[in-house]
Amino acid sequence: MLARQEEQDLAHRFAADYEAYRKRVPVFLPGRCQWAQLFGKLWE
């Protein structure tokens, strides 16, 4: 997955700063309803 590769890249490039960021910021995982709304808008 692209997101995992990007995360590994960031961890490698920014080390401790990125780790501190990850601890402060929650992971964004939209719920099922939000996915339906997002994709519905894309195909309108």
Protein Blocks (a to p, Z undefined) as FASTA:
>chain_A
ZZlmmmmmmmmmnmmmmmmmmmmpccddddfklmmmmmmmmmZZ
